[in-house]
Each structure stands twice: as structure tokens, then as C-alpha cells.
Amino acid sequence: MAIYTIGDLHLSFHENKPMDIFGDNWKGHEEKIRKDWINKVKEEDLVILPGDFSWSTYLKDTYEDFCYLNSLPGKKLLLKGNHDYWWTTLKSMRNFLEENNFKNIDFIFNNAYEFENYIFAGTRGWSQTEEENEKFLNRENLRLENSLKQAKEIQEKNLQEKNIKKEIIVFMHYPPITNNQIALNEINSFIKLMKEYKVKRCYYGHLHGTSIKEAIEKEYLGINFKLVSADGLDFKLLKID
């Protein structure tokens, strides 16, 4: 069983939100992703999508976007992005999936997800390139902490019962670290939490077009960071295991 990731699908089957404002490479991006997905992913595999899945404002309007996702092979795990205005409570979203018979789709939202030898944690995060809003930054920090706490509990249970230590991997939508912070040798609250829970890998999205050049894609303070926005991956799923 394999694990893949790709973020920022920005599906708009119900809306009129063309993504080619970020470049001609976005034209027909849904079909590019679909073809690569079908070529790589088997039903027993997992695909993690860290945010900006649908442009719809309301959950009911995401139906066609989830139809697209449901038609693709594998299990799917979604996080919230800054444009996922449709995102509601975990219970409401799971009820929506069940009511519409959408299978093998779930969410990370104040929780963690175990698959094979890994445990996935994460949250949307917050912009650290603009003026920070302390309220939202603190909320996202708390959500990451809640997710990591559950991941740690799952990890310890596996260690006690099966003598297996499963790796905790973090996914976020916003970049958790900036070039400026690295230049100043700074460590923010997201990085502090990841280090506290001994996270070694973090995948994130959000950056498109010319902003991709700002991505941190290297090891920093013992954590390997990788951008996985759709155009950052040339609309091809990245295999992480």
C-alpha cells in the first residue's frame, strides 16, 4: 500500500473560478490530476490533500467536487485550506459524505489518522508573510497541538501493544516556516510543536505561480519540508511512501 499527496486542487465544478490566472499550466488541471492519479493510485492506497480542495462556499455545493474525488481510486484524507469556505464541523462533513454515498474519504480536523506504519496530524495553519492575527494564529496552533496529542496517543498505544513505533507526519496548508524566519534563525509556534512531538517530515501547499519560489523545501531544525501544491508538483501526485 502506497501513500501519496497533492494539495490545492481548487475544484470548481459548481463555481466559475478559473485557475489559469496563475498560469496557462492550470488549464484543464482537473484532467491532468485525474490521469496521473488513476495511473498511480490503487484502491488500497491513501492520498492526502492538504487544503483548498473546492471553491464552493457551502458544503451542499461541493457535491460535484466530491463526485470527482469519489470517482478516483484510493482512500482520501482532506485538510482545510484558506479557500475552503464550505468547511464546517467534522460531524457535518462526515454526515454529508455518508448521505451522498461518498466512500473512503475523511478529514483531519483536531484529530489524527493512522494508516499502515504512519500517523498523520495537521491543521490549516496561518499566513506568516502578512501581518499576523494573533487570535487565528493561536487557534491554529491549538488545532495542531490537539492533532499531535492524538497522534502521540496512537503512537504510544502501538508501541505498547505491538512494539511498533509509527512515524508521525504533519500536513499543513499554509507554509509553516518562511525564508525570513530561517534567515533570522527563528523558530515559530508550529515548528516548536513539531519538534516537541519529534516530527521529521512536514508537507504543505498554498503557494502558486511565482510564489512557488518562496517555498521552503529542505531540512530545517531537523524537519524536512516539502511544497505539494498542485502546480508546485506539476499536477502530479507525490509518493511519500
PANU-12700 format. One record per residue: z, y, x of N, C-alpha, C in turn; residue in one letter. Coordinates in steps of 0.001 Angstrom, whole numbers, padded with zeros to 6 digits, always signed. Example, Ala and Ser with C-alpha at 12.3 -4.5 7.8 and 13.67 -1.06 7.14 Angstrom:
REM residues 2
+007800-005690+013190+007800-004500+012300+007800-003300+013200A;+007080-002250+012850+007140-001060+013670+007870+000030+012900S;
//
This chain:
REM residues 241
+000000-001204+000835+000000+000000+000000+000000+001254+000870M;-000868+002179+000559-001027+003395+001351-000482+004610+000610A;-000216+005671+001382+000281+006926+000817-000640+008054+001266I;-001090+008847+000299-001990+009968+000574-001399+011250+000005Y;-001961+012369+000440-001550+013643-000143-002721+014620-000155T;-002714+015500-001141-003624+016645-001213-003024+017638-002207I;-003013+018897-001860-002420+019907-002729-003452+020852-003309G;-002998+021678-004236-003790+022803-004737-005116+022368-005338D;-005068+021446-006299-006297+021046-006977-006840+022174-007862L;-005964+023039-008343-006366+024188-009159-007374+023779-010231H;-007027+022774-011003-007924+022313-012058-007946+023321-013203L;-009122+023486-013804-009251+024493-014865-010213+024015-015939S;-010065+022750-016342-010941+022214-017379-010725+022916-018727F;-009527+023503-018914-009231+024223-020152-009352+025730-019967H;-009400+026172-018742-009418+027603-018444-010757+027984-017805E;-010894+029230-017474-012070+029698-016743-011588+030397-015484N;-011252+029585-014489-010678+030101-013252-011455+029541-012061K;-012631+030042-011798-013411+029535-010660-012695+029821-009343P;-012702+028830-008446-012017+028969-007167-012929+029417-006044M;-014228+029633-006346-015137+029993-005258-014942+031424-004758D;-013953+032140-005325-013579+033426-004739-013015+033222-003334I;-012545+032000-003059-012035+031658-001740-013123+031089-000838F;-014349+031004-001331-015449+030500-000514-016351+029571-001307G;-017607+029479-000869-018568+028612-001550-018180+027139-001465D;-017337+026796-000503-016918+025392-000357-016132+024896-001564N;-015638+025831-002414-014888+025449-003603-015772+025056-004783W;-017070+025316-004680-017966+024972-005787-017992+023459-005994K;-017706+023036-007236-017672+021605-007537-016567+020854-006828G;-015466+021553-006534-014412+020906-005746-013764+019725-006466H;-013727+019759-007805-013126+018645-008548-013878+017342-008277E;-015212+017432-008223-016022+016239-007976-015904+015783-006523E;-015787+016722-005598-015592+016363-004187-014301+015561-004013K;-013240+016058-004641-011943+015381-004545-012010+014018-005223I;-012622+013966-006402-012716+012709-007144-013436+011627-006337R;-014551+011972-005729-015330+010990-004965-014540+010465-003775K;-013891+011368-003043-013101+010937-001882-011917+010092-002327D;-011274+010502-003427-010107+009785-003971-010491+008348-004328W;-011563+008200-005087-011988+006862-005523-012377+005996-004337I;-012930+006618-003316-013350+005876-002125-012171+005365-001310N;-011018+006051-001413-009876+005719-000563-008738+004992-001283K;-008411+005432-002477-007148+005040-003109-007301+003787-003972V;-006351+002874-003808-006264+001680-004655-005151+001878-005676K;-005141+001045-006703-004170+001212-007793-002724+001146-007307E;-002464+000376-006267-001088+000217-005790-000662+001334-004837E;-001558+002258-004509-001252+003339-003577-000570+004514-004290D;-000082+005455-003490+000575+006656-004015-000121+007892-003467L;-000328+008884-004352-000886+010177-003938+000094+011273-004349V;+000481+012112-003389+001432+013191-003649+000686+014520-003670I;+000918+015294-004740+000210+016570-004945+001232+017709-004948L;+001354+018434-003828+002396+019454-003716+002016+020828-004276P;+001808+020874-005588+001716+022161-006264+000334+022685-006573G;+000296+023629-007529-000920+024268-008031-001928+023225-008506D;-001465+022394-009415-002296+021332-009992-003235+021883-011056F;-002723+022746-011961-003510+023226-013103-003321+024723-013310S;-004397+025387-013704-004346+026807-014009-003792+027087-015406W;-003611+026066-016228-003160+026289-017607-001786+026954-017649S;-001592+027766-018666-000321+028468-018825+000702+027615-019566T;+000224+026783-020508+001126+025983-021343+000867+024494-021120Y;+001927+023710-021229+001840+022280-020975+000780+021608-021846L;+000717+021996-023115-000247+021369-024023-001694+021587-023569K;-001929+022663-022845-003286+022979-022402-003693+022262-021115D;-002774+021499-020546-003094+020745-019325-003723+019394-019643T;-003919+019089-020908-004378+017759-021318-005614+017300-020544Y;-006644+018128-020480-007877+017732-019801-007660+017562-018296E;-006789+018380-017730-006499+018265-016301-005776+016957-016005D;-004828+016591-016873-004140+015316-016685-005055+014134-016995F;-006028+014318-017884-007026+013266-018116-007780+012962-016825C;-008157+014015-016122-008831+013877-014825-007959+013089-013861Y;-006688+013488-013752-005777+012828-012821-005514+011389-013236L;-005338+011174-014532-005042+009838-015042-006206+008876-014815N;-007421+009396-014755-008600+008550-014568-008748+008053-013138S;-007997+008643-012222-008095+008284-010813-007110+007174-010465L;-007451+006328-009502-006573+005209-009160-005291+005655-008468P;-004297+004783-008515-003055+005008-007803-001974+005678-008629G;-000771+005687-008069+000353+006422-008635+000254+007857-008149K;+000689+008814-008973+000610+010219-008601+001973+010885-008753K;+002305+011722-007788+003593+012409-007772+003338+013892-007574L;+003781+014721-008537+003482+016156-008524+004716+016997-008234L;+004497+018093-007492+005481+019149-007320+004950+020420-007960L;+005826+021377-008163+005437+022651-008775+004875+023609-007728K;+003795+024315-008117+003252+025376-007286+003477+026730-007932G;+003132+027789-007246+003371+029124-007797+002463+029445-008985N;+001350+028713-009145+000461+028943-010291+000633+027908-011403H;+001574+027007-011262+001809+026004-012303+002708+026579-013388D;+002169+027533-014150+002947+028199-015195+003279+027241-016345Y;+002540+026173-016481+002740+025169-017527+003985+024324-017287W;+004494+024355-016081+005615+023501-015681+006851+023832-016515W;+007486+022806-017096+008684+023032-017911+009833+022187-017365T;+010576+021524-018236+011649+020654-017793+011094+019271-017460T;+011826+018547-016659+011400+017200-016281+011265+016317-017519L;+012206+016450-018449+012160+015649-019682+010919+015983-020507K;+010627+017261-020671+009472+017671-021469+008164+017187-020858S;+008062+017288-019545+006825+016875-018876+006647+015363-018956M;+007732+014619-018787+007631+013160-018893+007305+012742-020325R;+007857+013444-021299+007532+013159-022701+006050+013423-022973N;+005531+014501-022425+004115+014845-022591+003222+013734-022030F;+003577+013223-020856+002799+012135-020257+002849+010886-021125L;+004033+010573-021609+004189+009369-022436+003430+009502-023755E;+003525+010649-024383+002847+010869-025668+001329+010747-025550E;+000813+011102-024385-000635+011072-024176-001100+009842-023399N;-000177+008915-023198-000504+007657-022526-001065+007869-021121N;-000527+008880-020429-000890+009098-019031+000027+008247-018166F;-000550+007324-017441+000230+006337-016695+000354+006706-015215K;+001393+006163-014594+001558+006264-013144+001549+007700-012626N;+002149+008601-013390+002292+009998-012968+003763+010388-013125I;+004308+011063-012105+005696+011519-012194+005841+012808-011394D;+007068+013336-011343+007313+014649-010761+008513+014616-009820F;+008471+015490-008810+009662+015799-008022+010159+017154-008487I;+011367+017161-009054+011951+018396-009571+013465+018207-009613F;+014137+018630-008578+015577+018399-008406+015897+016914-008252N;+014934+016136-007816+015148+014702-007665+014404+014201-006441N;+014473+012910-006192+013761+012284-005078+013027+011058-005602A;+012059+010584-004847+011196+009487-005289+011056+008487-004161Y;+011358+007234-004449+011300+006170-003450+010013+005370-003607E;+009335+005136-002494+008111+004340-002519+007982+003613-001187F;+007938+002281-001265+007843+001462-000049+008973+001840+000915E;+008641+002177+002146+009669+002474+003147+009958+003960+003289N;+009676+004722+002250+009842+006169+002322+010563+006704+001087Y;+011185+007877+001275+011823+008596+000178+011300+010030+000241I;+010756+010509-000873+010137+011828-000895+011023+012828-001620F;+011219+013970-000975+012007+015059-001543+011174+016326-001453A;+011608+017365-002166+010879+018617-002040+011116+019596-003163G;+010447+020734-003069+010509+021779-004076+009351+022735-003856T;+009184+023700-004762+008097+024667-004627+008258+025525-003385R;+009488+025965-003102+009710+026921-002027+009470+028339-002501G;+009407+029258-001552+009201+030661-001895+008453+031356-000778W;+007727+032421-001127+006942+033150-000136+007853+033797+000892S;+007516+033574+002146+008282+034205+003215+007420+035167+004022Q;+006276+035531+003455+005410+036513+004097+005482+037845+003373T;+006031+037829+002167+006203+039055+001400+007693+039402+001372E;+008023+040503+000720+009426+040884+000602+010161+039813-000191E;+011172+039262+000413+011847+038121-000206+012704+038563-001394E;+012672+037743-002434+013536+037927-003583+014679+036931-003435N;+015862+037433-003148+016988+036570-002809+017329+035579-003919E;+017202+036015-005170+017511+035140-006304+016621+033910-006307K;+015313+034108-006167+014376+032984-006203+014479+032131-004946F;+014697+032765-003825+014842+032029-002568+016058+031113-002626L;+017171+031621-003145+018380+030814-003267+018192+029658-004244N;+017461+029921-005339+017206+028872-006324+016381+027744-005723R;+015348+028094-004976+014512+027068-004359+015259+026311-003265E;+016130+027012-002575+016947+026359-001567+017874+025331-002215N;+018437+025681-003372+019311+024768-004104+018524+023555-004602L;+017310+023781-005077+016493+022664-005563+016128+021708-004437R;+015825+022254-003272+015549+021380-002127+016797+020598-001739L;+017940+021274-001783+019198+020593-001451+019492+019473-002447E;+019287+019729-003748+019501+018688-004760+018586+017492-004521N;+017351+017780-004190+016378+016722-003928+016762+015919-002696S;+017176+016614-001651+017555+015928-000410+018845+015125-000578L;+019776+015625-001391+021009+014879-001649+020696+013541-002311K;+019799+013564-003300+019431+012319-003965+018681+011405-003001Q;+017829+011994-002173+017100+011198-001177+018073+010515-000224A;+019102+011240+000178+020108+010683+001094+020875+009543+000433K;+021198+009706-000844+021890+008637-001570+021036+007370-001633E;+019747+007538-001889+018833+006395-001919+018740+005765-000531I;+018688+006607+000482+018595+006115+001858+019829+005295+002236Q;+021007+005802+001906+022251+005107+002246+022395+003803+001477E;+021952+003788+000225+022007+002564-000580+021127+001481+000029K;+019933+001845+000461+019041+000883+001108+019619+000369+002416N;+020280+001266+003133+020873+000885+004412+022015-000097+004206L;+022824+000137+003181+023965-000734+002898+023540-002080+002325Q;+022590-002063+001395+022215-003282+000681+021148-004108+001391E;+020237-003433+002115+019107-004150+002721+019000-003953+004230K;+019892-003132+004774+019871-002807+006200+018519-002205+006606N;+017949-001395+005707+016681-000720+005958+016915+000785+005866I;+016539+001516+006909+016667+002974+006873+015298+003572+006574K;+015132+004056+005353+013860+004617+004933+013771+006097+005316K;+012610+006490+005801+012399+007870+006224+012331+008809+005027E;+013002+009948+005133+012919+010999+004124+011834+011985+004547I;+010849+012203+003696+009758+013134+003959+009796+014246+002918I;+009643+015485+003360+009704+016634+002464+008301+017172+002174V;+008080+017495+000898+006870+018186+000454+007276+019510-000177F;+006527+020560+000145+006757+021864-000463+005407+022477-000820M;+005424+023463-001698+004173+024160-001988+003972+025314-001009H;+004891+026247-000996+004803+027358-000054+005049+026869+001376Y;+004440+027514+002362+004776+027185+003751+006266+027403+004002P;+006969+026402+004522+008410+026557+004731+008770+027359+005978P;+007770+027675+006800+008025+028423+008031+006792+029281+008321I;+007004+030435+008933+005895+031330+009256+005747+031488+010766T;+004564+031954+011171+004334+032218+012592+005310+033263+013124N;+005614+034247+012294+006527+035307+012713+007923+034764+012984N;+008382+033842+012137+009708+033254+012341+009751+032428+013620Q;+008646+031720+013888+008588+030929+015122+008592+031858+016334I;+007819+032947+016256+007762+033898+017362+009132+034491+017662A;+009921+034688+016596+011265+035258+016762+012327+034187+016980L;+011873+032917+017048+012784+031778+017242+013830+031717+016130N;+013381+031973+014892+014280+031993+013738+014282+030642+013027E;+015365+030384+012319+015479+029182+011504+015949+029594+010109I;+015132+029321+009085+015489+029745+007734+016250+028648+006994N;+016599+028937+005730+017445+028008+004972+016744+026680+004695S;+015419+026694+004480+014690+025447+004235+014721+024554+005479F;+014492+025166+006628+014492+024398+007884+015894+023872+008187I;+016910+024679+007912+018291+024240+008136+018599+022990+007316K;+018161+022993+006047+018398+021821+005193+017657+020599+005713L;+016406+020775+006105+015636+019643+006613+016264+019072+007875M;+016753+019938+008737+017411+019452+009946+018720+018743+009604K;+019458+019280+008635+020724+018658+008220+020502+017236+007720E;+019387+017012+007009+019092+015692+006458+018140+014893+007350Y;+017965+015390+008583+017197+014675+009614+015758+014368+009187K;+015157+015344+008529+013751+015232+008122+012867+015473+009340V;+011873+014622+009527+010962+014730+010665+009557+015164+010272K;+009241+015118+008963+007900+015491+008509+007969+016355+007264R;+007123+017386+007222+007039+018258+006053+005581+018629+005811C;+005114+018391+004588+003749+018724+004185+003807+019839+003137Y;+002856+020759+003198+002872+021891+002275+001442+022360+001988Y;+001288+023220+000961-000023+023715+000562-000076+025226+000515G;-000654+025764-000567-000655+027184-000914-001710+028015-000181H;-001971+027754+001088-002865+028606+001862-004322+028222+001636L;-005165+029258+001397-006582+029043+001140-007426+030026+001940H;-008710+029676+002067-009661+030592+002680-009231+031061+004056G;-009297+032380+004266-008960+032927+005584-007479+032782+005925T;-006623+032596+004906-005184+032477+005178-004829+031140+005829S;-005762+030197+005818-005502+028885+006434-005165+029038+007914I;-005724+030070+008529-005462+030277+009957-003994+030581+010239K;-003240+030952+009195-001813+031238+009363-000944+029980+009273E;-001557+028837+008993-000788+027601+008787-000093+027143+010066A;+001121+026655+009880+001859+026019+010971+001548+024529+010919I;+000895+024020+011924+000540+022600+011965+000918+022034+013331E;+002208+021943+013521+002735+021439+014781+004206+021102+014593K;+004813+020619+015651+006246+020327+015608+007034+021595+015923E;+008042+021845+015105+008936+022968+015336+010350+022521+015011Y;+011241+022651+015976+012636+022241+015827+012756+020781+015384L;+011864+019949+015898+011931+018516+015630+011286+018086+014327G;+010633+019015+013621+009970+018706+012344+008472+018938+012504I;+007662+017974+012110+006213+018111+012140+005723+018690+010819N;+005002+019810+010889+004493+020490+009706+002981+020316+009607F;+002489+020137+008358+001060+019934+008149+000631+020578+006833K;-000427+021402+006891-001013+022008+005700-001899+020996+004990L;-001714+020865+003656-002512+019882+002898-003141+020510+001654V;-003372+021834+001654-004108+022437+000543-005509+021840+000524S;-006134+021814-000657-007407+021108-000818-008470+021592+000161A;-008663+022911+000272-009678+023395+001208-009223+023292+002652D;-007905+023260+002869-007389+023028+004214-007704+021623+004706G;-007934+020702+003764-008292+019314+004096-009769+019028+003830L;-010555+020083+003595-011970+019920+003255-012127+019012+002040D;-011171+019107+001105-011200+018396-000176-011166+016872-000003F;-010546+016432+001092-010400+015003+001352-008914+014651+001465K;-008497+013599+000812-007103+013187+000824-006683+012818+002256L;-005472+013197+002593-004906+012869+003892-003997+011656+003765L;-004239+010631+004561-003378+009459+004567-002193+009722+005480K;-000985+009561+004945+000210+009800+005759+000906+008510+006145I;+000479+007392+005525+000973+006073+005944+000022+005005+005414D;
//
